[in-house]
Amino acid sequence: MARMTAAEAAVHVLRKEGIDVAFGVPGAAINPFYAAMRQVGGIDHVLARHVEGASHMAEGYTRTKAGNIGVCIGTSGPAGTDMITGLYSASADSIPILCITGQAPRARMHKEDFQAVDIQAIAGPVTKWAVTVLEPAQVPRAFQQAFHLMRSARPGPVLIDLPIDVQMSEIEFDPDTYEPLPVYKPAASRAQVERAIAMLQEAERPLIVAGGGIVNADASDLLLEFAELTGVPVIPTLMGWGTIPDDHPLMAGMVGLQTSHRYGNATLLAADFVLGIGNRWANRHTGNVETYTRGRKFVHVDIEPTQIGRIFGPDLGIVSDARAALARFVEVAREMHQAGTLKDRGRWAEECQARKRTLLRKTHFDNVPVKPQRVYEEMNRVFGKETRYVSTIGLSQIAGAQFLHVYKPRHWINCGQAGPLGWTIPAALGVRRADPEADIVALSGDYDFQFMVEELAAGAQFNLPWIHVLVNNSYLGLIRQAQRGFDMDYCVQLAFENINCPEIDGYGVDHVAVVEGLGCKALRVTRPEEIAPALREARRMIAEYRVPVVVEVILERVTNIAMGTDLDGVTEFEALAENVEDAPTSIAALT
């Protein structure tokens, strides 16, 4: 048996589990772990500017490719508490990331030592497992258990806290004999699937709601095959966007109060049966549950048993990994297709497509300052089907989901439930590190952009480029819109006269100067006809400089994006499309 420090053993486990990159910030209490990474080798490191940023980089890395697990590292005390937002975001969306923190020596943890905090207790509610390892010999097995838990059942994050003396203690460990633990995934039975398909057969206007669990399970291919075999239209959730291409004849649109299509909501309301796979029935998808469920039967398939019946009781619940369930659904559907017993859904599918062609929102506005709808129209012109979009929250994300197009799984990378401002820049860094060749386009409003703008420096330092579309109305736009219900516009204005940049006419922060000061490139656009040329120039600059390039579009100050409190009560604040010229880059116009 080989003798090594517990930290070195941990690094060997990381390597055996497939980890070759980590995101983090060194510090005194975690330096032994960094020394072990240097000694053992094989793990690249991206130096974040903020430890929360490192956790979101890890998220972006995991979300980009099936099988990835992002790792973030920080020292004791505030490093761990900074990571809590990333752990919450990952936990809410079933994303496995591993956070590793340093800790005070064991003998000093209860003495209010410098930066000693009970991070195990703090992180517990937002992780699958949080542990402070108190025995050096248990370190490699704690890491082995972490990977087992992150991958098994509903995926999610883990935090391992390592006292500095534990990291430095020598133990016996043989990396050559190490093997990852088997992963557990529940699987639907044949009888459950046959019952679900029998219910589908009884329906006249069925839909499949495809959630993020399908993406996590890398099962989009099976979803598409099942939809095509049965002819049943698909409604992806925001987290499931890309499981079926936007231009597929069975893609029926997204549903919800905000990130939705007019035609998607209308189709859901016309349906009489819904098969939900890997979805949570999130409130911004369902709106009022009574409206959502009235007159419909539901089958719910989810990997997490406690999700079944959490929002409403389905007519049939199936606990299963999405890929295992869809494999069985495809198996049964193939047999029925060959036997000629599947219902013909052609008329229903065409009804859904008719709504998709006609129930559109207008995007072609020539206004100056620019209306946000025009930004997404121009993005559709410039960016192709291979583009990976990264976004988090706000009117920018809501409008982006209403107007952009996604054609593949993991090409809309979005933190769905937590929605922390500042997520987009570090997540884009993780996406780029996971996919060095992709066309990556991040989308932010001005406040999301300002929250963690310092992480652009990591993109410059490590040559991790992407195009960042920054739509700037100098407002907390989503909050201002929500304040309409309180008849106020209070504490949400970001505008001020910048004495160093009078040319931006009171919009406050000079984002171009900030971006350039962090070692990146930036372009500012004020007119709609300038948007597409700027996006193309940004693509050229990425190739030349290999740093993030920000395209800032100055928007009108006050915009209200379509949203509401119920699926049949969405308020359309802008004009609707009356012809193709009003929405020239809608899916209807492009197909």
Salt bridges, closest charged atoms under 4 A:
GLU17 OE1 - ARG151 NH1 2.56
ASP44 OD2 - ARG433 NH2 3.18
GLU52 OE2 - HIS56 NE2 2.85
GLU59 OE2 - HIS56 ND1 2.90
GLU59 OE1 - ARG63 NH2 2.67
ASP93 OD2 - ARG63 NH2 3.15
ASP113 OD1 - ARG108 NE 3.09
ASP165 OD2 - ARG106 NE 2.88
GLU170 OE1 - ARG3 NE 3.34
GLU172 OE2 - ARG3 NH1 3.23
GLU194 OE2 - ARG190 NE 2.64
GLU204 OE2 - LYS343 NZ 2.94
ASP221 OD1 - ARG323 NH1 3.01
GLU225 OE2 - ARG334 NH2 2.63
GLU228 OE2 - HIS248 NE2 2.77
ASP246 OD2 - HIS405 ND1 3.78
ASP247 OD2 - LYS385 NZ 2.70
GLU290 OE2 - ARG294 NH2 3.80
GLU331 OE2 - ARG190 NH1 2.65
GLU331 OE2 - ARG328 NH1 3.59
GLU335 OE1 - ARG190 NH2 2.53
GLU350 OE2 - ARG357 NH2 2.52
ASP366 OD1 - HIS364 NE2 3.72
ASP366 OD1 - ARG374 NH1 2.76
GLU377 OE2 - HIS364 ND1 2.71
GLU377 OE2 - ARG374 NE 3.65
GLU377 OE2 - ARG381 NH2 2.62
GLU378 OE2 - ARG374 NE 2.75
GLU378 OE1 - ARG381 NE 3.28
GLU386 OE1 - LYS408 NZ 2.80
ASP435 OD2 - ARG388 NE 2.93
ASP510 OD1 - ARG524 NH2 2.73
GLU529 OE2 - ARG527 NE 2.71
GLU537 OE2 - ARG540 NH2 2.71
GLU544 OE1 - ARG540 NH1 2.66
GLU552 OE2 - HIS511 ND1 2.78
GLU552 OE1 - ARG524 NE 2.87
GLU556 OE2 - LYS371 NZ 3.06
GLU572 OE1 - ARG361 NE 2.92
GLU574 OE2 - LYS371 NZ 2.89
